[in-house]
């Protein structure tokens, strides 16, 4: 069966590459994936899947760091202009850009696969040394780029959908394909979990191109070491005053934020495991002769466990509040992203290994059982949801040669990994359907 899947997937290769390049050319950031999601929904429907989208799969109340209504409207217009389906896009108003496709094939376990869709807030390199530019599929959307391979993830996910639809008569159970918005900034998984996207799931698989598998033909079967994280914005509001004539009448938000930034980084690392804290942005002030009345910090905490991250975030809140009090300014703290820690289940990782060992694409020496992510991914929220109900989950890394690192303006991956990725995920679905239900 695996050889047949490899053959069928190989026949899709040109279409997979074309789809990936189309998505790469028209990237969309978190909560604005209107064109991408409409194309996903249309393709799933054409393949015979029951499709749910909009409020049926995204809990509006759980969404974090959503663009303004005006920004969302502009992105919807752009998506239609770039070929998105206007009727489907209208159903996603408000940034509800998640999509689920389900193929029911009789009694058996529910096997879910998750694929993220969003791009990065980044301008893509625009010179002839960069292959997407040279070959005409670089981003046409200013300030947005697929610099993390999610265009490839969507292409693989739709390839899996089409391949499994061809094999429907051999399936025993339900395939649920989850196309998630807003992975960057860990914003999209939580609202889909809260909307019930993982209800009844026995087995969950997700994955990533490259990252900890930076060579074509490599495979990590079960990624662990997901760092829990909290992303936050801290807005300080003071009082403007003449910096020369009446500085005592002002309340300096810039100094409050600067003090907070230094002291956030002074929080001790946690003794029970890895911990991180970072201030990535500090904007403040309005003029050289004005006491700064405003400042904004964009930061994050991370922890090897959810408990460690929670401890770091609690300390961060104390530092931020203390800095605001010391300078007599107001503080508004907003949580804009979150995820938990997580580990793949060894039993499911072993199933991935067995499937890969039957494929010609993966050399035995390049198949690794496990590696730690050493970063954050909101797939961990979905993983935790399934595991809490008795199901199993695993996250794999599909190896690829890379032109540059992830989130780099010159990022590009080896498209030879796409067809084997389709075959591997499809084979894993069939193998999971031979296992007993768990939920």
N, C-alpha and C positions, 0 to 999 in steps of 0.2 A: 504493500500500500504506500509506503513512504516513497518508493521509486516512482510510482504513478503520480504522487503529489508533486515531487520534484519536476517531473515532466510537464505536468499541467501548469505549475508555477513558472517554469522556464518559458513556456509559451506566452506568458503574460508580461515578460520582461520589458519589452518595448513600451507597452501600455503603462506599466508601473513607472517607468522613467518619465514618460510624457506627463503623467499625472503629477508626479513629484515636481517636475520643473514648472508646470502650470501653477501649482500651489506656491512654489518658491518665488515666482514672479509677482504674485499678489498676496503678500503676507499680511496677517491681521493679528494685532495684539489682544491681550486678555479682554474678554467681554465684547469684543468687536469682530469676532470671527464669523460675520454674517455670510459672506460669500462662501467661505470654506464649509461652514455648517450646512448651507443650502445645497451645496454640491454633494456633500456626504449623504444628506437625507434623500436626495434624488437618486443617487447611485444605490443606496440600500433598498429603496422602494423598487427600483428597476430589477434588482436581484431577487426580489420576492420576500423581503423582510417586512415585518410589521414595524412601522417607524413611529417613534414618539419624540417630541421636541418641545421647546419652549417651557411653559410652566409645568408641563407634565414631567419634566426631568430635571429642572433646576428650581431650587427653593429660593424665591426672591429675597426672603427675609434673611437668608444666610449669606448673601453675596457681600463681598468686601471690596473696597477700593474700586467702585464702579465709576466709569466716566459720567460726565454730566449728560442730561437729556439732549442738549444741543450737540455735544460731541458724538453721542450715539446716533443721532439722526443723520449727521454728516457721514458717518461710517456706513450706515445703511444705504444712503444714496450712492456712495462710492462702490459698495458691493454690487448693487444692481447695475451700475454703469460698467463694472468689470465682469459682468456675465452671470451674477447670482440670480436665483429665482425670486422675483419680487413677492410672490404669494407666500413662499416659505419664509423669506426674510421678515415679512410683516408679522409672522407668528413668533418671531424672536425679539420683538421690540422690548427695550429695556435691558438688552444685553443677555437675554436668555438663550445663549448659543450652544447649549449642549444638545446632543443627539444620541438616541439609543435605537438600535435595530435588533429585532428579535426574530429568530427562526425556530419554530417549534416543530419538533420531529418525534412526536410520541413520548412515551414514558421514559424517564431517565433523568440524570442529574442536570442541573443548570450550570453551564460553563460560561463565564464572562471573560471577555478580553477588553482591556482599556487602552485607548490610543489618544494622546493629547494633540491638540490642533493649533495652539497659539504660537506666535512668533515673538521675537525680542524687540525691545525699544532700542534700535541701533541702526545707523546708516550703513549700508553695505558698501564694500570697496567697489570702486568704479573704474578700474584700469584693466588692461588686457592681460595682465598676469593672473587675474582672478577668473577662473573658468566660467562661472555663471555670467559674468559680464562679457567675456569673450564669445560665449556661445549663445548669448541673447536671452538668458532667463534670470538675470539679476532682478532684484526688487525694483518695482516701479512706484512703490509707496514710500514717500520720504519718511525717514525716522523709524522704519520698521523693516526687520530682516529675519528670515528663518536662519538663525545662527546656532540652533540647537538640534536640528534634525527632525523637528516635528512635522515638516512637510513629508519626510520619508515615513514617519510613523503613520500618517493618514493614508499615504499610498499603500503601505503594507496592510493596514486595517481593511481598506476597501478591497484589496486583492484577496485577503482571507475571506471576506464576505462573499465574493464572487466564486471563489474556489469551493467553499463549503456548500454554496447553493447548488453547484454541479453535483455534489455528493450527498444531497439531502436524503436520498433513499437509504444511505448507509449510516445515517446518524440516528442515535437513540437518546433523545433528550432535547434540551433547549440551548441554543447558542444566543448569547446576549452580547452585542458589540456596543461598547460605551465609548463615544467620541466626546472627549472632555475639553472644555475651554479653560483658559486661565491657569495652566500649570505654573507658568513663570510667575513668581511671587506667591506661589502656593495658595491660590484663591479659588480654583474651580472644583476640586474634588469634594470639599465639604458641602456645598449647596446641592451637588448631585446625590451624595450620600443621604442628606436630609430629605431629599425628594423621593427616596426609596429605590435608587438605582441598583443597589446591591441586595435588595430583598430577595430571599430565596436562593441566593447563589451558593452553590456547593464548591466550585473551583474558580479561582480568579488568576488570570495571567496578565502581566503588563511587561513593558520593556523599553529599551532605549538603544538608539544607534550610537556606537562609539563610546565616548566617555571613559569608562574603565576597561574598555576593550578596543584599543585604538589601532587595531590591525585587521584587515580583511581576512575572514576565515576564523577569527577568534569567537568564542562564545562563553559567557558566564551564565550558568544555569540558574543560580539562585542568589540574588544580591541581598546583602544585609547591611547593617550599619547605617540605616536611614537616620539622620539627625533630626530630632524634633526642632521646630523653629517657630518663632513669633516675629512677624514684621510689624513695625509701628511707625507712625508719624507723630512727632511732638511739636505742636505749634505754641510758641511763646508770644504773648501779647503784652507790651509795655506801654509807655507813654512817650510820645515825641516831645522834644523840647529843643530850644536853641543851644547848640553844643558849646557856644562861646559865652553867651550872655546869661543863660539860666539853666545850666546842666543839672542843677539840683532839683529842678521841676520835672525832670524826665525819669523814666524807669527803663533801664537798658536791657532790652530783650536779647540783643546780640551777646552781651556778656553772660547772661543766664544760659544761653544755648552753648556758648564756648565752654563755660564751666561744666555744664552737663556732659558735653562731648568728652572732655578730658577725664571726668570722673566715671563715666560709663566704662571707658577702657581701663580704669583702675579697679573695677570690680574683680575680686579674686576669682581665678578659675576654680572649678568645682573639683573637690577631692575624690568624688565617686565615679568620675568618668569625664570624657571630653566635653568641653563647653566652649562657646564662642560668643563674642559680642562685637558688633561693628556699627560704626556711624558712617554711612556711605555718602550722605548729603548734609550740608549745613548751609542754608541760605539765610541772609539777614540784612537788615538795614535798608535805607532809602536815599541817603545823601551824606556826604562827608561832614557836613556841619549840622547834622540832625542827630539827636540821641535816638538810637535805633528802636523803633516801637514794635518791630516784628522780627521773628526768627523761626525757622523751620528746620527740624532734624528729621532725617529719614534713617532709621536704624533697624537692627535685627538682633535677636538672640538665637542661639542654637544649643542643643544639648544631646549627648549620647542617648539619653532617655528622656521621655516626656517630663518626668519629675525634675531632672536636672535643668531642662529648658525653663520649666515653670519657675524654678528657683532663681535662675538668671533674670527672667523677665520681672519677677517680683522685686529684685534688687534694682533693676533698671528703673522701675517706676518710682522707687524711693529716691534714687539719684535725681531723676527729672523733677520730682516734686520739691526736693530740697533746693535745687538750683533756682527754681521759680520763686520759692519763698525767700531765698537769700537776696534776690534782686528785686523783690516786690512786684513781680509780673504774674500774669495769669498763664495757666498751662491747660491746653486741650490735647489729650492723648487719644489717638485713634489706632485701633488694631486693624491692619490692612492685609494680613495674610497669616495663615497658621497651618502647621502640620505636626504629626506625631512621629515618634520613633517607630522602627519596625524591622522585622526580619522575615525573609522568605522561609516557607516551610520546606525542610529537607526532603520530605516525601515527594512534593511536587517538583522540586528542583531535580530529583532523580528521574522523574518522568521526562522532564525536558532533556536531560542527558541521554536517555535511551533513544528518544526521537532523533536527536542530533547525531548520535553514533550510527544511525542507519542512513545518513545522508553523505553524499560524496563531497559536499562543499566544506564540511568541517573536518579538519585533521584531528585525530584523537588527542594529540599533544596540545592542541589549541582549545580543547574543551575543558573549562574550569568549573568545578562544582560550586564554588562560592567566592565572593569578594565583598568587602565593605564598600558602600557607596561613598562614605565620608562627606556627604552633602545631604541636602534635603530635597524631598520629592513628595508631592501630596498624594501620590499613589498610596503612600503609607496609610492615609486615612481610610482608603477603600480596603486595603489589606487588613487593617485592624477591625473594620466593620465585619468583614467576612470571617475572620478568625474568631471574633467574639461570639459568633453564632455557630461555631463548630466546623466551619469550612476551612479550606486550605488555599493558600495563595503563594505565588512566586513572581519575581521580577527578574527578567533576564537582560543581559547586555549583548547586543548583536554587533560583532566586531566590524570595524570599517577603517580603512586608511583615511586619514583626515588631512585636509589642506592646511588647517589651523585649528587651534583649540576651540571648544564650545564658547559661545558668546563673544566670538571674535569677528571683526568685520570681514575677514577672509575665510570664514568657516565654509567648508564644503566636504561632502563625504563621498565614498566610493559607491556608486549606484549598483554595483554588482551584488551588494548585500540584500537588495530588495526582494528579488524572487526567492532566494533561500529563506528569507525571513517569513515570507508568505507560507512556504511549504512547512516550515518548522511550527509556526503557530497553528496551522490547520491540522497537522499531525497530532499536536498536543491536545487539541480539542477532541479529536476522535479517541485518543487514548484515555482522556478524562471521562469520556462517556461510557467507557467500559468499566469504570470504577463505581462503587455504590454511592448513592446520595448520602450527604452528610448533614444537611440542614433540616 
